[in-house]
Amino acid sequence: MGSERGARGTLYVVGTPIGNLDDLSPRAVEAFAASDLIACEDTRRSRTLLSRHGLTTRLVSYHKFNEMRRLPDLLETLDRGGRVSLVSDGGTPGISDPGARLVNAARSAGHVLVPIPGASAITALLSVSGLDPGPFTFIGFLPHRKGERRRALESLRAEPRPLLFFESPRRVVATLTDALEILGDRGALLGREMTKVHEEFVAGTVRTLIAAFEGREARGEIAFLLAGAGPSPSAAAAPVGPEARPREGPGRRVRLLIESGVDRKEAMRRVARETGLSRRDLYRMILREREEE
């Protein structure tokens, strides 16, 4: 099927690295090299990615604030039989990022659509969650306004599947505090700056995550996973992942934080804060747990 307005173009929908620039796939590099232009959210970020791989393809800004204005120009390129790559700042376009309008318009015009999979914060976090394989519910970003955010969380109260969110570091504590009040202290896992130099994972419950970031100036992109609603309050509060299902003692919490990349002193400080124990009492409890094991 060809376009009535001209030749048949090709739109590559390209997944790009969520942090580590070396995660760009060889197929993505080939698509960029073959394209007449690349439609991207931030030309500066995309130029850095292209430079890393020795590419000089023309970049055109395409984001949620200029989608409708930019759309005719991109379609014109496709109508001439051109090739356009669509990218976001990280991950896959159309998933919590702009892209759906261009994809629909290109399909309606009869152009070829080629998905090129890439890195994903969703699958990256799930892969280290320890959850049994199965369905989950991807939420993405909650509304910024407190009232709307709380109503969105209320609608998820009975959702039995694990819930996966994206959040800004500026709002993560407020969002987790609302989640604690509305959904309860469920099992949770948070990933920050995944695939980057300062990658960090925090596992435990919602309270654990709040304690880890309260009073701290967090930076970078964040994704977090909450256990789904269980048949009882105790089940709903079970930590994320099969290995975390037994009730955690302070010693186990310290070990989990250290395994996630937190240094020992910081892990002790966080668990002491969570439990209200002094460092000395916490150390004694850790020794007691080791003896019992």
N, C-alpha and C positions, 0 to 999 in steps of 0.2 A: 504494500500500500504506500503510495507516495503522497506528498503534499500537493494540494491543488494550486498553491501559490508559488511553487518552485521545486527545486531538487530536494532530495531526501537527505537531511542532515543527521548527525549522530550526537546524542547527549550522553556523556559519560557521567555517572553519579558516583563520585569517588570518595571512599573512606580514607581519611587522613589520620596521622598519629595523634593520640590524645596527650602526648608529652614528648616521648623519645622520638626524635626525628628519624632515627634509623628504622622505625617501624613502618615506614612507607613501603608498600609492596612493589615488586618489579613491574607488575601490571599497571599500577598507578603511574609509575614513572613513564612507561610506554604511552599511556593515555595522555599524559601531560605533554609529552614530546610531540604527539600526533595532533594535538588540538590547536585550533586557530586562536583560542583565548580560553582563559580560566576565570569563571565567575566565582568570586570568593567573598567571605564576610569582611576580612581585614587584609588589604593588599600587603601591608607590612609583614604580617605573620606569614602569609603565603609566600611572599618573596624570600623570606628566610628559609622556608622549607625547600623551595625550588633551588635556591643557591646551594644548599647542602648537597643537592643531587645534580648540580651542573646544568640546570635548565633555565631557559630565558623566555619561556612562553609569556605572551602578553596577559596581564592581569586586569580584571574589571571588577569593581566593587559590586557586590550583590548581597544585601542584607535585609532584615525585616523592615527597615525604614525606607528603602528605595525599591523594593521588589516590583511594585506595579509600574514605576517609572522606567526601570531598567529592562523589564520583560520584553517590550517590542524590539529593542536592539538585539537581544539575545536570540529571539525568534527569527529576526532578519538574517542573522549569521547562519542559523540552521536552514532557513529557507533557500539560501544560496548553495546548500550542500556542504556547509562547513561543519566543523567538529568543535564542540564546546564541552569543557570539563566543569562540573559543578562541585564545589567543595565548601565545607564549613571550616571554622577555626580548628576543629578537632572532632574526630568521630565521623559519623555518616550524615550527610544532608537529609533533611526531612524527619529526623528523629530528634526532637527538641531543638531543631535548627531550621533555618529557612530552606526551601527547596521544593515543597509540594506544589506550589503554583507553577513553577517552571516545568516540572515533570508533567503535570496535567496538561499544560499548554502544548508542550512538545509532543505528547502522545496524541492529543486531539488534531495536531497538524500533520500527523503521519510520520514523524521522525523516529529514528531508531533510538531506543533507550538501552544503555549498557551499564548495569550495576557493577562496580568494582569494590568488593568488600575490603574492609580495613580494620584498624584498631577500634575497640569499643569499650567505653567505661562500664557499660552494662555487663558485658560478658567478663570483663576483667575482674570486677568485684564479685560476681557470682562464682567465678572459678576458684576463688580463695575463701569462699564462705563456708565450705564444708557441708552445704545443704545437699540432701538427697536430690538426684535429678528429678525434675518435675516442673509443673507450671508455676509461674510467678506473675506478679502484676507490676508493670512498669508505669510509674506515675510521672517521672521527670520533675520539673520545677513546680512547686506549689505556688499559689498566688502570693504576691508580695505583701498585700494588705492583710493585717492581722485577722480581721473578721472573716474575710474570704478564705484565708488559709485555714482557720479553725473549722469553717463549714466544710471545706474539702476534706479535712481529716475526719470530721464526724461521719462523712459519707463512707469512709473506709473502715469504720470501727469493726464491722462484722466480716470484713473480707478475710477469707481463710487462707489465701495464698500469701507468700512473702511479698512485701512491698518494697520497691526500689525507687529511690528519690535522687534527684540532683539538687544541690543547694549552693548558694553563695556563702563564702566564709563569713561575710558580714551578718548573715541571717541564720547561720546554722544553729547557734545556741537558742535563739528565739523559736525556731521551727522545732527543734528537739524538745524544748520546754512545753510547747503546745502539744506535741505528740505524746509526751509523758502524761500530761493531764487528761488527754482525750482517749488515747489508745492504751495507756498503761505502760508499766516498765517491762516491755517486751525484750526479747533477745535482739541484739543489734550488732551490725558490723559497719564501720565507716572507713572509706578509702580516701585519702587526700594526696593530690599530686601523683596519682598513679603513673608509673613508668618513668617518672622524673627522678632527679638526684635526691630530692627530699621526700620521696615516697613514704607514706605513713599509713598504717592500718591500726584501728582501735576496735577491739572486740569485747563483748560483754552484754550489757543491757543499755537501754536508753539513758539511764542515770550515769552509766560509765562514760558514755559519749559526752554528756553534758559536763561532767567533771573534768574530762580531758581537754575541753575547749573553753570552759567558762573562765573569764578573766585573762584570756590569752588572745593575742592578735594572730589569728590563723590566716594563712595565705594559700592561694591556689584553688584549684577546682576540687569539689567534694561530691562524692556519691555515697549514699548510705542505704543499708538494707535492714528492714525490720521484719521480725517474725510475723506471720499471719495470726489472725484471731484463732485461739484454740478452743476446745470444748469446755474449758474451765479457766478461771483466772490464773491458776498455777501453770497450766499448759501454755497459755498465751505469753507468760513471762519467761518461758524456757529460752536460754541463750541460743543464738543462731548457730546451726551446724551440729551434726550428730555427735562430734567429739566434745561439745560443750554442754550436752544435755544434763549430765549430773550437776547437782548444785555446786556452785563454785565457792571455795573458801578463799581467804585472802592470798594464800600462797599460790593457788592456781591462777588467780587474777594477775599476780605479779609475773608468773611464768608466761602467761599468754601475752602480756604487754611486751615482755622482753623478746618473745618469739616474733612479735609483729614489728620489731625493730626499735623499740623504746629502750634507752639505756637503763641499767639496773636502778640507779639513784632516782631517775625520773619515774620509773615504774613504782618504786616504793612510795614516792611522794604522792602519786595519783591515788594509789590504793588506800593510803593512810587518810587522804582527804575524803574518798568515797565512804570509808567505813567509820570515820571519826576516831580511829585508833591513833595512839602515839606511835612514833617510829619504833620505839623500844617494844611496845606491846605487839605491834605488827610483826616484828622480827621473831618474837617468842612464839606467836601463832604459826608462823611459817615453819619454824623448827618442829613444833608439835605435829603439824600436818605431815611433815616428812617422816617423822617417827611412826605415825599411824599408817602411812603408805607402805 
